[in-house]
């Protein structure tokens, strides 16, 4: 792969923005140009935006994963055999050989934690731009210096490999393999930078691995405040985050560990869950993605605005936390013969009030009136006041809480500390 575009993107990516006006001017200019190009290249978007001018891009009809996947053949801006692309991605997952491409394009699946699998298709030039951008946002030090990076992934990709060079060495740790083998290799390779899901970082803490890292980056799963504090305390460094999805690289951390939205490559509009608390679903429009456009795409994640300014002085908006997916919102019976939605953050807060000794937890709603809670370590004297207050405040019929031993083991399955395990029928 040619490195020219990677280097160009690295050196032209702004480290910081001085004002919101600067960000908004850049977004408007890039979006107008991008929309015109996509309208001409994608049959789906040409029809989807019928009746709208390019300048009305902020009001285009929303899309989501189901709409994208149902229309994928016409959705793309290139002519690809979609069935062949899907088969290639499935074959790569089975053989663990991620080097294959279809017509020069890299294809991969999302993890499918939201119930359906998404697919991402990127071109060679998009890979090069992605590589340069991620290095500019996440690499501490010179791009010409030597960097040894350990990467724990459920599936490797040409996209990640595109960063590799003589000086930047990536070591891929396949989460489909036994953890003991991965830890042994990690101890032997001793990378300076470790990029891994929070479940793996917590596992390394729990087994008290004798390694130190120059930088730790959490990715692929929601990083809870409990996990973050324990990981930082053990490794004695800030846990940075890379908030990404199949649909794009949405936020990265600054030198102070604050997540900042990547507003120089996309527009993030907000569908508020609770405006006073700053909780919203992001609607993203990525003006760098051409092969598989992401424009006015509604994500299921719930983000929380950071109220206080970050000391880094970057005008890109800060995110206080990612508190869970819409699919993980608990739905419980209320005393008015209806149902109440409880966001994951409220469940998390009630769980942590059970005991100050809790080091790990998993909470699953398995039916309309039953919740299973796993906690670590085993604690006999638990305080349920947090749950009692929550049920009362929300006028909820008290569900059954079942406490069981903590059994989660990190694997290729994404960790979800709080999840709903049943499908809710609104007609109930």
N, C-alpha and C positions, 0 to 999 in steps of 0.2 A: 504493500500500500504506500502511495506517495505521501510524504510527510509535509509537503508544502502548505496545504490548506490547514493542517493541524497547527503548524507553527504560526501561520498568518492569524488564525483565530485566537491562539494563545496570546499573541502580542497585541492584538487589537481589542481584546475583551477588557472593558473598563473594570478596574478594581472596585471603584466606588462611584456613586452618583451623588452630586451635591444638592440636588433639589428634586421635588416631585415634578415640577414643570419640565425639567430636562428629561425625565423618564417618560412622561406623557407625550411630549413632542416626538420622541423617538418611536414610541409605540404607535402613534397615529400614522406617522410616515411609513413605518414598516408594514403595518396592517393593511393600509390601502394598497400598497404594492403587492402584498401577498394575496389578498382577496381577489384581485384582478387576475393574477396568475392561476389560482386554484379554480376560479369560476370557468376559465377557459380550458382547463385540463381534466376536470373531474365531472363526469356526467351527473353523479349524485348531487354534488354541491350546486351545479348549474340549475338543477330542478328545485333543490331545497331552498335556494335563495331567490326563487322566482318572485318578482314583484318588489324586491329590495334593491336599492342602490348600493354600490360598494361602500359609500360613506356611512351607511346604516349598519355596519358590521356589528356594532354593540347590541343591536336588537334582532340579529338573525335568530331563526328558530334554534332551540337547543338540540344537541345530540347527546347520546350516551353510548355505552358499550353495546347494548342490544341493537340500537339503530345502526351503528357502525358495522357490526358483524352480519346483520341481515342484508346489508347493501354493499358488502365489501368489494365485489367485482367492479361495480360502477363507482364506488367510493374512491378508489385509488386514482392517482394521476398518471399511472403507467399501466400498460397492458401486461398483466401477469396471469398465469394459470393458478387461480386461488386453491383449487383442490390439490394441485401439485405442491404448492407452497405449504399447505397444512400438513401434507404427508411428509414433506422434508423436515418440518419442525418436529413432528411426532417421532420420526426416525432418529433425529438427533438426540431427543430425550431418551430414547431406548438404548441407543448405542453409546451415548455420552460423547459423540463426535460432533462438535459444533462448528466444524470448519466448512461444511457444505453450504453452497449458495444456490439460488435459483435465478437464472438470467442476470447474475451479478448482484442480486439483492440478498441481504441477510434477513432471515425470518426466524421468529421465536414466539413462544407462547407466554402469556402471563401465568401466574401461579393458580389463578382461579379461586382465590379465597372468597370472592364475593358471590360465588355460585355459578358463574359462567366464565369461560376462558376467553381472554382477549388475545389478539395476535398483533405483533408489531413487525412492520416491514420497512427497512431502511436501505438507502442506496449507499454506494461507496463514498460519495461526497458528503452525505449527511453523517456518516460515521466519522469522517475526518474532522468535520466541524464540531461534532459532539466531543470528540477526543480533545481538541484544542480548548473548547469551552470548559470541560470538566477539569482539565489540568490547570487552567487559569483560575478557576474558582476553588479548587481543592488541594492543589499541590503547594506545599510550603517549601519554597526554595526555587532555585533556577531550573528551568526545563532542561538545561544542559548538564546539570549535576546528576550524580548517581542516586537512584531511588529504588529501594527494594520493598515491594508492596504485596502483602498477603491479602487475598480476596476470597472470602467464603461465599459461594453462590449455589443456588439450586440448579442452575444451568449456566454454563459458560456461553460466551457469544463472541462472534467476530467483532462486535461493537466494543467489547471490553479489550479484546486482544489488539485492537487498532491503536491503543495507547502505547503498547510495548515498543521498546527500542533498545539500542545498545546500552543506554544509561538507565532507562526506566524498565525494571524487571518486574513482571507480574507473576505471582505464584497462585494458581487456581486450586482452591480446596473444594472438591465436589461434595456437597452435602448429602448426596446419595450414598456415599461411602461411610463405613463405620467411624464414629467419632474418635475412638482410640487411635485409629490409623492417622486421622487428620491431625490430632494433637501431637503425635510422634513426629510427623513431618514438619509441623509448625515449630517444634523445639529444635529440629535439625536445621531448618531454613533461617530462622530468626529474622523475619522481616522487620523493617523499621516502622512501616505504616501498616496498620491492620484495618481492613474494611470487612465488616461482618454484621449479621443480624443481631439484635439485642439478646436473643436467646442463646446465641453462641458466646457472646461476650460474657453473659452471666454464667454460663457453664465454665468458662475459663477462670472466672473468679471463684466459683464453687470448688473447683478442683485445685485451686491455688497454684496455677501455673507460674513457673519461675521465669517469666519473660517480662521485659519492659519495652514499650513502644514509644517512638517519637510522636506518633499521632494515632488516635483511634477514631474510626468513623463508623457510626451506626447506620444501617440501611436495611431496606426491605420489610421491616416490621415497625410497629409503633414503639417508640422508646418511652417507657413510663418514667415518671419522676423517681420512683423507688429504684428501678434498675439503673437509671442514670447515676444516682448518688452512690450506689454500691460499687458500680464499675469505676467511677472516678476516684472513689476513696481507695480502692485496691490498686489501681494502676497509677495513681497520683498524676493524672492529667485530665484535661477537658475531654469529654466525649463529644466529638463533632457529629453532625448528622448530614446525610444525603437523603432528602425526601424525593423519591422518584416513584413512578408507576409506569405501566406499559405506555401510557399516554404522554410521558415526558418527564424531564428533570425539573421539578417544581420549585424546590428550595434547597439552599445549601447554607452552611454555617460560616460566620465570619470568625475572626481570630478570638473573639470573646465567647464563641459557642452559641451565638444567637442565630436561629434559622431566619434567613432573609429570602423572600420570594424572588425567583429569578425573572424579574420584571424587564430585564434587558433582552430576553429571548421570547417572552410570552406576556400576554395580558391575563390577569387573574381578576375576574369579576366575582361578586359575592352574592350568594343567596343566603340570607341570614336565617339561622335557627333561633338565635337570641341576640338581637343587636346590642342590647345593653351590656351583655357579657362578652360581646365580640365574637360569638360563635357563628360560623358560616360554612356552607358548602362552596368549594371553589368551582368556578366556571372558567375553563382555561382556553386560551387561543394562542397557539404556538406558531410564531411566524418564521420559524426555522424548519419546520416539518413540511416537506413537499410531497414525498411519495405517498404517505398516508396522513392526510391533513388532520389536524386537531384544532377545530375552530368552534367556539361556543360549546365546548364539551363539558358536561356536568359530571364532576367526580362525586363519589359517595362518602369521601372522607369529611370529617368535621374538623375544621381548623379554628384556632383561637387567636385573635389579634393580640399583639404585644402592645400594651398601653404606653409603657414608658419608653423613651428613646434609647437606642443602643449606643454605648460609648464609642463604637466604631465610626459613628456619624454617617453611615451609608443611608441614603434616602430610600433605598429599596425597603419595602415594608417588612417588619419583623413579625414572626409568628411565635407566640408563647408556647403553644403545644399543639400536637395532633391528638385528639381525644377519642378517635375511633371512627368506624364506618357506620353509615346509615343502616347497613345490614345487621349491625351489632347493637342497635337500639333495642332495649328491652320493652316489651309490650305486655302490660299487666292489667288485670281487671280492676276497675274502680268501683266505688260504692254507688255509682249512678247507673249501673248496668251497662257501662261503656268500657273503653280501654284507654289507658294512659301510656304515653311514650316516655321512657326514661333513658336519657343519653348515657353512654358508657362512663363519662366523667363522674356522674352522681353515684353510680355503682362503685366505682373505684374508691371514691372518698369514704363511702360507708364501709367498704372492706378494710381499708387501712385503719379505721377506727375500732375494728375488732380487737386489735392488740398492737402495741408499739414494737412487738418482737417479730412481726411478720417480715420475712425476707423475700418471699415469692408467693404468688397467688394465681389462680385461674378461676374464672367465674363463668358458668354456662346457664343460660335460661333454657330448660329442656321442654317446658310446656307453659301454658298460660298461668299456672299457679305453682310452679316448682323451679327452684334455682339450686344448682350444685356449686359449692365453693370448695376449691382445693387451696390449702395453705401450707406453707413451710416456714418454720418447723411445726411439729405437732404442739398445739397450745391448748391447755385444758380450760383456762378461765378466759372466755371471750366476752367482749362487751358489744351487745347488739343495738346499743342506743342509736348509732348512726342509721341503721336500717329502720328502726322504729320511727325515728324522726322523718325519714324519707317517705315512708308509707303514709304517715299522717299528713305531711305537707302536700302530698300529691293525691290524697283521698283514695288511696289504694287498699283493696282487700289484701290483708297480709298473706303473702305467698309462703309456701314451705321452703325453708332454707336447710339444705343438707350439707354438713361439713364432712369432707372426706380427705384422706392423706393426699399430698401433692405427688403426682405421678408423671408430670410432663418431662420428656427427654428431648433435647434439641434434635432436629432431623431436617429432612427436605420439606417437611410440612411447616408452613408459616405459623409462628406463635401468635396467638390472639389471647391476650390476658382476659378480655371480656368479650363474650360472643353469645349470639342467640342461635339455638340449634333447632328451632322449629319454624315452619312457614306460617305466617299470620294471614288469615283470611279476613279481609275487611268486612265481609258479609256475615261474620259470626254474630 
